[in-house]
Amino acid sequence: PKRRRSSTEEKDVSIAKRARTRDPNDHLSSLSDELLIRILHLLPIHTLLNCHFLSHRFYRLSSDSQIWKNLYYNRFVLPRALRIPGIRDLSRKEDLHFSSRKSKWLDESSLLERKDGGMTNWKRQYKLRHNWSIGACEVQEIRVKDGVGERERMLVKLAEGCVVTADREDGLRAWDLKGKGLIAKMGLGEREVPTCLAVDEQESDGLGIAVGFEDGGWGTWRLIAASKEFVEVYRHPASSNGTLGAVAYGYPYVLTITEGQLLSLYSFTPAPIPDEPTFEDEAGEQPSESFTTKESTSSVTTLAAVPNVPDDTPHPRLLASLKSHTSWPPLSLSIRTTPNTLIASIAYSLPTYLSGYTIGVQELHLSLITGLVTFSRLTSALPQGFSSIHPSSSSSSPKNTRPTTLSYSHPYILATHPDNTLTLYLCTSTSSNLSITPGTKLWGHTSEVSAAEITPRGKA
């Protein structure tokens, strides 16, 4: 039977909800995200980090990319930009504001337009540069060799997300930095002993690799990212100039230096048509004029292709060949290009009278067309000015030991020492000045550091 209808009308009773109360002193929650970001832009970094713990909303806003891009520019780029001559009225200079299209990012411009098409995580980049400045780092390990056998020298280079190694037994190998697995492997030859290694990250579909050998020869390879394999591009024959001590690679340029301090610059671009007939040097790779760390001169040697190479292989030409008498090993080379100039840099260990060894850098500015050295300059990590030759009566500082290896990826120079420590230097290069900051010692290595590498983004 149906239920009888009630004679009295019952009103619907609504479910009571707990009223949300707002702190009367809270004047921020009602503000829009755009206004809060403008406020966060004005906060010091310690206060900004404390905002991470307020709420999910403030964590998201205080991690905004433009905030950290501004902090990165003001701390790591602007101080170097202010050293550029001709900047006086700072308030009217648009190129001194990080958000301006005319902003001067100097050697950091690659962070704005990455070749892989990705966006730079400015908060992570700021943290990386800050940790380097205080000597703190995150450690990742990859085991590249098992067993205890005959100890042979292994060359290591660090690229973006990849570690490239070269040795006599296993040849060329590439390892994934995240997955820690082997990506590709290729032999170099039974009698080939690699002595130096360089990686070019400018390749759009992979990495360019250059290897120098004990017999004076060198070669270039490409690591194809899609197929995960090495492809041999060019092999330079052995040379009577001696063992190669260092090599730098930035396509289309290859820079090598022998243990006898003979510096050679090659280019894979076609030779320009000269207005007047040129005469090829019969010696092939003999230096034109010597240079020292105080003064540098040069002339074009030969623009001819290297002989004894198949026709279908790209032929490099020797742009310049120079002889140095004051670059002490270990050495490290670096290549940077501008629209009209190629900057070849040599980082080397420099003995001093009182404090042991330090680091020196020499820059050679060469014309991209003729190969002539337009000018040269040098600097060291020693403090400028005069100091007393008499030891202090209180306590004498220990002398710096000679570095075992050097790695130079502008603007960073990383040195390893026999006491299992690392020293990080920062090189500043402007149109009118070249300088190196005093080294920052990195401790905490309990095992022997046989080699070290650093990338332009600060990963070692």
Phi and psi in degrees as a GROMACS rama.xvg file:
@    title "Ramachandran Plot"
@    xaxis  label "Phi"
@    yaxis  label "Psi"
@TYPE xy
-75.255  149.428  LYS-2
-74.9005  137.482  ARG-3
-68.5779  141.721  ARG-4
-75.1415  135.971  ARG-5
-71.7062  143.612  SER-6
-76.4201  -22.943  SER-7
-104.405  139.734  THR-8
-82.4088  128.352  GLU-9
-98.637  129.642  GLU-10
-79.4357  139.311  LYS-11
-65.0278  128.534  ASP-12
-95.2511  114.326  VAL-13
-74.6412  146.96  SER-14
-74.4475  125.159  ILE-15
-77.4788  129.435  ALA-16
-104.812  147.557  LYS-17
-71.2984  123.725  ARG-18
-67.6965  136.775  ALA-19
-86.2641  120.214  ARG-20
-98.9967  145.309  THR-21
-115.593  136.441  ARG-22
-60.7928  126.477  ASP-23
-62.8252  -20.4143  PRO-24
-88.741  -1.27253  ASN-25
-84.2709  104.506  ASP-26
-108.716  8.6535  HIS-27
-106.388  -30.8342  LEU-28
-63.6568  -27.9901  SER-29
-82.0373  -7.92624  SER-30
-81.0081  152.739  LEU-31
-75.7119  163.544  SER-32
-63.4478  -38.6833  ASP-33
-62.766  -40.7968  GLU-34
-70.498  -37.5641  LEU-35
-66.1247  -37.5779  LEU-36
-64.7044  -37.5615  ILE-37
-63.2588  -37.0729  ARG-38
-69.0133  -42.9736  ILE-39
-63.7992  -27.2018  LEU-40
-60.4475  -27.888  HIS-41
-90.8031  -7.03505  LEU-42
-82.8901  147.924  LEU-43
-66.8321  160.818  PRO-44
-64.3935  -34.9369  ILE-45
-65.9343  -40.6945  HIS-46
-68.0064  -36.9635  THR-47
-62.7421  -40.9919  LEU-48
-67.1042  -34.1935  LEU-49
-66.8214  -25.2673  ASN-50
-68.4385  -17.0478  CYS-51
-60.5277  -28.0494  HIS-52
-96.8743  2.90561  PHE-53
-75.7838  -50.8701  LEU-54
-165.767  172.446  SER-55
-63.6433  -36.1514  HIS-56
-66.1766  -45.6042  ARG-57
-70.8896  -28.5663  PHE-58
-65.0148  -41.5818  TYR-59
-67.9005  -42.3981  ARG-60
-71.136  -39.7317  LEU-61
-74.017  -9.83483  SER-62
-99.0516  13.5142  SER-63
-59.0795  138.262  ASP-64
-63.5059  -37.77  SER-65
-68.879  -31.8784  GLN-66
-63.5549  -46.9514  ILE-67
-75.927  -26.2311  TRP-68
-65.5379  -40.3958  LYS-69
-64.3502  -44.482  ASN-70
-63.452  -41.2742  LEU-71
-62.3825  -44.5382  TYR-72
-64.7521  -45.0522  TYR-73
-67.1503  -29.2395  ASN-74
-93.7604  -40.4056  ARG-75
-108.991  -16.9742  PHE-76
-112.165  -47.6439  VAL-77
-58.6242  -42.8047  LEU-78
-57.9479  -33.8085  PRO-79
-76.8728  -34.675  ARG-80
-66.5294  -30.3542  ALA-81
-70.2863  -16.7493  LEU-82
-81.1591  -6.96302  ARG-83
-69.8693  129.53  ILE-84
-63.4428  148.026  PRO-85
97.1549  -6.71314  GLY-86
-94.4159  110.55  ILE-87
-120.434  -55.3349  ARG-88
-86.1959  95.4925  ASP-89
-69.5617  -28.3015  LEU-90
-71.4379  -23.12  SER-91
-101.403  -1.58284  ARG-92
-86.9335  108.673  LYS-93
-69.5332  -25.6424  GLU-94
-77.0915  2.37759  ASP-95
-106.152  10.2336  LEU-96
-111.163  131.942  HIS-97
-63.9235  -28.219  PHE-98
-87.2458  -5.79557  SER-99
-79.3905  146.829  SER-100
-68.2143  -22.0053  ARG-101
-94.7623  10.042  LYS-102
-61.9144  142.007  SER-103
-93.0516  111.349  LYS-104
-104.407  0.442029  TRP-105
51.5438  -126.317  LEU-106
-80.0832  -0.0311992  ASP-107
-94.7443  7.43545  GLU-108
-64.4494  -21.6246  SER-109
-66.8462  -20.0945  SER-110
-74.4682  -22.1416  LEU-111
-79.8388  -42.9974  LEU-112
-123.481  86.3813  GLU-113
-74.0692  141.924  ARG-114
-69.8354  -23.3721  LYS-115
-83.7041  -0.113915  ASP-116
81.4305  -1.45844  GLY-117
-82.0652  172.336  GLY-118
-103.747  138.765  MET-119
-74.5296  131.28  THR-120
-84.1517  97.3489  ASN-121
-68.9783  -30.7214  TRP-122
-66.4112  -43.5889  LYS-123
-66.7829  -38.5151  ARG-124
-66.7391  -38.7974  GLN-125
-63.9448  -43.274  TYR-126
-62.1729  -38.8663  LYS-127
-63.6961  -48.3638  LEU-128
-66.348  -36.5978  ARG-129
-65.5245  -42.7758  HIS-130
-63.7436  -36.865  ASN-131
-65.2244  -36.5081  TRP-132
-68.4346  -25.1522  SER-133
-106.376  1.75053  ILE-134
81.3194  20.6266  GLY-135
-105.533  141.441  ALA-136
-152.057  160.065  CYS-137
-97.2934  137.694  GLU-138
-108.981  130.227  VAL-139
-126.755  139.518  GLN-140
-121.047  140.318  GLU-141
-131.973  124.137  ILE-142
-85.2941  113.832  ARG-143
-103.664  -6.5386  VAL-144
-151.316  132.325  LYS-145
-108.511  153.959  ASP-146
87.0792  163.439  GLY-147
-117.707  99.5321  VAL-148
-123.098  -153.531  GLY-149
-65.8221  129.103  GLU-150
-82.36  111.84  ARG-151
-113.782  153.902  GLU-152
-71.9895  131.861  ARG-153
-115.476  128.735  MET-154
-91.4277  137.201  LEU-155
-132.21  134.633  VAL-156
-132.984  141.056  LYS-157
-109.039  120.544  LEU-158
-112.307  -177.011  ALA-159
-69.0835  106.126  GLU-160
75.0559  13.2164  GLY-161
-148.655  144.511  CYS-162
-118.648  124.517  VAL-163
-109.122  130.198  VAL-164
-124.503  154.1  THR-165
-145.369  131.017  ALA-166
-152.805  170.227  ASP-167
-68.7157  -37.4724  ARG-168
-78.112  -47.4575  GLU-169
-101.525  -6.78995  ASP-170
71.0972  -145.195  GLY-171
-85.4806  133.63  LEU-172
-141.038  148.121  ARG-173
-125.914  136.635  ALA-174
-123.865  141.768  TRP-175
-78.3753  125.966  ASP-176
-71.7298  -32.376  LEU-177
-83.6985  -53.0277  LYS-178
-79.4961  -13.6892  GLY-179
58.1434  32.1262  LYS-180
-113.367  161.741  GLY-181
-76.1038  127.231  LEU-182
-92.1271  -51.9808  ILE-183
-149.893  158.867  ALA-184
-149.425  142.266  LYS-185
-155.167  133.379  MET-186
-74.2618  153.231  GLY-187
-104.51  -12.1007  LEU-188
122.708  147.62  GLY-189
-65.411  -38.1134  GLU-190
-100.157  2.50603  ARG-191
-84.549  125.205  GLU-192
-113.62  105.247  VAL-193
-70.7339  137.759  PRO-194
-119.623  -18.0519  THR-195
-153.673  156.305  CYS-196
-145.617  141.591  LEU-197
-142.143  148.809  ALA-198
-127.43  134.192  VAL-199
-109.324  119.078  ASP-200
-93.7714  7.93417  GLU-201
-80.0676  -13.1089  GLN-202
-62.839  135.095  GLU-203
-74.3521  -33.8564  SER-204
-111.86  18.5875  ASP-205
167.868  -150.103  GLY-206
-122.523  143.273  LEU-207
-96.4513  136.645  GLY-208
-130.693  135.306  ILE-209
-124.379  135.993  ALA-210
-128.47  130.675  VAL-211
-102.191  149.925  GLY-212
-121.276  167.897  PHE-213
-66.8255  -29.4663  GLU-214
-84.5147  6.94833  ASP-215
92.9035  -8.06579  GLY-216
-83.7206  171.202  GLY-217
-154.342  165.77  TRP-218
-152.403  162.28  GLY-219
-124.636  144.389  THR-220
-135.062  165.588  TRP-221
-126.67  135.42  ARG-222
-98.6689  106.562  LEU-223
-78.4563  120.917  ILE-224
-68.7903  -38.9577  ALA-225
-67.7723  -49.1491  ALA-226
-90.3761  -8.41812  SER-227
54.172  58.6523  LYS-228
-149.668  156.017  GLU-229
-89.4452  141.078  PHE-230
-126.832  123.219  VAL-231
-75.1481  130.647  GLU-232
-103.766  -48.4047  VAL-233
-154.281  143.257  TYR-234
-126.499  118.195  ARG-235
-86.2826  134.474  HIS-236
-67.1316  167.492  PRO-237
-62.919  152.798  ALA-238
-127.97  150.698  SER-239
-82.9893  0.465644  SER-240
-75.9682  -12.1268  ASN-241
111.923  179.868  GLY-242
-66.8836  138.49  THR-243
-78.436  129.979  LEU-244
-97.0474  -25.6322  GLY-245
-158.762  154.743  ALA-246
-145.734  145.852  VAL-247
-130.252  143.662  ALA-248
-136.447  121.228  TYR-249
-145.933  93.7942  GLY-250
-49.9854  131.836  TYR-251
-97.566  25.6191  PRO-252
-112.589  142.359  TYR-253
-128.711  128.116  VAL-254
-118.283  125.685  LEU-255
-127.905  155.746  THR-256
-143.022  134.316  ILE-257
-87.7003  170.178  THR-258
-66.3075  -20.7509  GLU-259
-86.0832  11.5097  GLY-260
66.0167  39.3928  GLN-261
-98.7329  115.028  LEU-262
-97.3422  128.54  LEU-263
-130.002  136.27  SER-264
-118.033  124.022  LEU-265
-114.798  155.154  TYR-266
-138.67  138.419  SER-267
-90.7788  2.64073  PHE-268
-81.6227  151.282  THR-269
-62.6555  149.486  PRO-270
-71.6014  136.943  ALA-271
-69.2566  152.399  PRO-272
-77.3581  115.135  ILE-273
-75.2878  151.949  PRO-274
-71.804  -30.5299  ASP-275
-121.942  153.193  GLU-276
-63.9434  138.03  PRO-277
-107.187  157.052  THR-278
-115.977  126.741  PHE-279
-78.2629  138.447  GLU-280
-73.0942  125.702  ASP-281
-66.5885  -28.6459  GLU-282
-74.4624  -14.037  ALA-283
82.9645  -71.2305  GLY-284
-125.321  26.743  GLU-285
-76.3874  145.237  GLN-286
-70.5301  149.759  PRO-287
-79.9256  -63.14  SER-288
-138.409  148.08  GLU-289
-79.2211  157.57  SER-290
-137.521  153.251  PHE-291
-120.884  179.464  THR-292
-74.7949  -4.60973  THR-293
-99.8612  -33.1035  LYS-294
-148.593  142.832  GLU-295
-133.326  129.903  SER-296
-133.747  158.145  THR-297
-160.203  164.166  SER-298
-148.726  161.316  SER-299
-68.619  135.936  VAL-300
-96.7901  -69.5575  THR-301
-144.904  144.005  THR-302
-110.794  12.689  LEU-303
-83.5106  157.451  ALA-304
-73.5042  154.895  ALA-305
-70.1575  132.793  VAL-306
-75.7395  174.824  PRO-307
59.7967  39.8855  ASN-308
-127.916  136.285  VAL-309
-55.2149  151.835  PRO-310
-66.0944  -30.4505  ASP-311
-81.6159  0.556765  ASP-312
-97.0275  136.2  THR-313
-60.3322  131.518  PRO-314
-97.2569  118.858  HIS-315
-78.451  155.497  PRO-316
-120.262  148.789  ARG-317
-85.5658  111.208  LEU-318
-78.0464  -45.9451  LEU-319
-155.042  152.448  ALA-320
-141.209  123.348  SER-321
-129.854  153.467  LEU-322
-117.018  128.791  LYS-323
-111.675  147.93  SER-324
-119.666  -2.07958  HIS-325
-133.677  25.4546  THR-326
-107.664  105.73  SER-327
-90.4846  139.226  TRP-328
-70.005  156.483  PRO-329
-72.9521  152.59  PRO-330
-119.469  157.395  LEU-331
-148.477  135.344  SER-332
-108.996  154.894  LEU-333
-146.708  144.264  SER-334
-124.496  130.945  ILE-335
-135.18  148.056  ARG-336
-124.871  147.066  THR-337
-119.798  174.333  THR-338
-54.427  -31.3847  PRO-339
-124.147  -4.55685  ASN-340
-135.35  143.807  THR-341
-108.823  127.855  LEU-342
-104.448  110.52  ILE-343
-101.448  121.749  ALA-344
-115.239  142.042  SER-345
-122.516  118.946  ILE-346
-101.775  133.121  ALA-347
-147.609  161.618  TYR-348
-82.0382  141.604  SER-349
-127.671  115.436  LEU-350
-75.1173  142.711  PRO-351
-121.425  168.882  THR-352
-79.6339  -33.6779  TYR-353
-114.023  -36.8269  LEU-354
-107.508  17.496  SER-355
81.9098  -130.466  GLY-356
-106.25  148.05  TYR-357
-135.741  -170.68  THR-358
-113.321  135.929  ILE-359
-122.043  151.893  GLY-360
-134.58  134.441  VAL-361
-122.174  131.884  GLN-362
-107.264  130.72  GLU-363
-114.014  121.526  LEU-364
-99.8746  115.647  HIS-365
-116.97  148.114  LEU-366
-73.5562  135.32  SER-367
-70.1847  -20.6618  LEU-368
-92.7393  -49.9292  ILE-369
-97.3063  -23.249  THR-370
82.9536  3.81127  GLY-371
-72.8494  142.181  LEU-372
-78.9571  111.725  VAL-373
-74.865  -41.3546  THR-374
-163.994  166.405  PHE-375
-139.485  148.906  SER-376
-149.016  160.043  ARG-377
-143.917  162.109  LEU-378
-157.742  172.009  THR-379
-146.043  168.976  SER-380
-83.1756  3.14519  ALA-381
-70.9674  142.305  LEU-382
-66.0163  138.793  PRO-383
-76.7882  153.085  GLN-384
107.406  -174.898  GLY-385
-96.2923  149.599  PHE-386
-142.836  156.309  SER-387
-71.5336  141.038  SER-388
-85.907  -8.24297  ILE-389
-88.1014  134.21  HIS-390
-66.1968  151.332  PRO-391
-68.7232  144.923  SER-392
-75.801  -24.8033  SER-393
-76.8924  -63.3953  SER-394
-156.05  140.097  SER-395
-99.4409  131.508  SER-396
-73.6178  142.799  SER-397
-66.4738  147.136  PRO-398
-76.7039  145.933  LYS-399
-76.1337  131.042  ASN-400
-76.9511  162.01  THR-401
-70.6745  131.302  ARG-402
-62.8319  146.214  PRO-403
-86.8567  -36.3842  THR-404
-142.884  157.611  THR-405
-130.922  145.603  LEU-406
-135.33  122.354  SER-407
-121.587  110.892  TYR-408
-129.418  102.606  SER-409
-50.8844  130.041  HIS-410
-99.2164  15.3585  PRO-411
-100.987  143.361  TYR-412
-128.352  122.831  ILE-413
-117.685  126.654  LEU-414
-118.963  140.692  ALA-415
-106.03  151.479  THR-416
-128.822  159.683  HIS-417
-62.5953  -20.7876  PRO-418
-88.8382  20.4723  ASP-419
65.4814  30.8321  ASN-420
-116.048  161.582  THR-421
-119.308  149.857  LEU-422
-127.865  127.58  THR-423
-106.782  129.3  LEU-424
-118.81  152.382  TYR-425
-119.259  120.338  LEU-426
-99.1461  128.494  CYS-427
-111.848  123.246  THR-428
-127.79  116.557  SER-429
-120.952  -176.481  THR-430
-67.0282  -20.462  SER-431
-125.519  -1.85337  SER-432
-146.804  145.274  ASN-433
-135.096  123.306  LEU-434
-147.553  159.366  SER-435
-129.33  131.318  ILE-436
-74.5905  156.534  THR-437
-58.5272  144.924  PRO-438
-68.4398  147.009  GLY-439
-105.29  119.827  THR-440
-79.6833  131.978  LYS-441
-110.762  116.825  LEU-442
-101.9  -177.318  TRP-443
97.1954  7.42534  GLY-444
-91.7054  115.808  HIS-445
-89.0349  -10.6219  THR-446
-120.75  167.728  SER-447
-67.6021  133.743  GLU-448
-97.6348  102.268  VAL-449
-82.091  -26.6664  SER-450
-160.536  159.204  ALA-451
-149.511  149.21  ALA-452
-135.9  151.135  GLU-453
-139.886  143.517  ILE-454
-100.62  164.454  THR-455
-60.8396  -17.9212  PRO-456
-91.7311  2.35617  ARG-457
95.1591  7.73929  GLY-458
-90.0456  131.846  LYS-459
